[in-house]
Amino acid sequence: MKIVKPNPPKEDQEVASRIHRRNFLRYLGAGSAFLTAATLASGCHKDDDDFNMGGEGVSLGSGDIAVLNYAYALEQLEAAFYTQVVNAQFSGMTATELAYFTDIRNHEIAHREFFKAALGANAIGSLEVNFSAVDFSKRDSVLGTAKAFEDLGVSAYNGAGQYLSNTDTGKVYLGLAGKIVSVEARHAAYIRDLISNGTFAADDVVDANGLDKVRTPAEVFTIAAAFIKTKINTSTLPR
C-alpha cells in the first residue's frame, strides 16, 4: 500500500517556495485585503463547536471557510498525485508529456498554496493521501486516475460556487474560483485527449446544452475518499 505522508517531497517544496503567497494573491487581484476578509468572514460564519471539531475527523469550518477548505483539500490531493506522476514517470512517458505533467503539477501546487494562504489560520492541515490503487509505472493507470481527478475537480468547482455568500468577499472567492476551474478544465481536456483523441468535451462531462457536469461536495467526497487517508468531517459543508 502506498501511503503518501503529509511532508511534501523536495521538488514540491521547491516549487512552492517559488510561489510567494502575497505576490500570488496580488497577481489574482486580491492582495492582503483578501486575507483580512477571509479571516473576518470565518468569524462571522462559523459556529465555534463546528469549526473546532463538530464531528469525527478534520473540520473544514463553516460558511465560506468550509467551501475554501473543501477546495484546498482537493488541491492538496491533486498536487500530491501529480508530484508522484512527475517523480515516477510511467513507462514510455515522452519528453513532451513530462513537460506537460510538470506544468500541471506546478499549477496544482500553486492552487494549493493559494488556498493555504487565503485561509491563513483557518486552513486545515496537510492531508495524508492514499494512492495504493494507482500503478505509477503504467500509463493507463496514471492517465485513468488523472482523468478521474480532473473531471472530479471541474465538477466540484462548478458545484461549489453556489454555496459562496453573496457578500463582497464571497464574490471575490467566486471570481478566483472561476479562474482556477478554467485551468482545471484545460488539464482535463489534455488528459482526456491523451487517452482518446477528441474526447476533451465528450457527452459524459458536457451535456446537450454545452454545460459541464456539476457535483455537490457530498458527491465529490464520496469519490475522493478512496484517495484520502486523513478522516475529514464534512458535516459543516453546505448541502
Secondary structure, DSSP 8 states (H G I E B T S, - for coil): --EE-SS--HHHHHHHHTS-HHHHHHHTT--HHHHHHHHHHHHHH--HHHHHHSSSSEE--SHHHHHHHHHHHHHHHHHHHHHHHHHH--TT--HHHHHHHHHHHHHHHHHHHHHHHHHGGG------EE-TT--TT-HHHHHHHHHHHHHHHHHHHHHHGGGS-SSHHHHHHHHHHHHHHHHHHHHHHHHHHHHSTT-TT-TTTB-TTS-B----HHHHHHHHGGGB-S-EE-TTS--
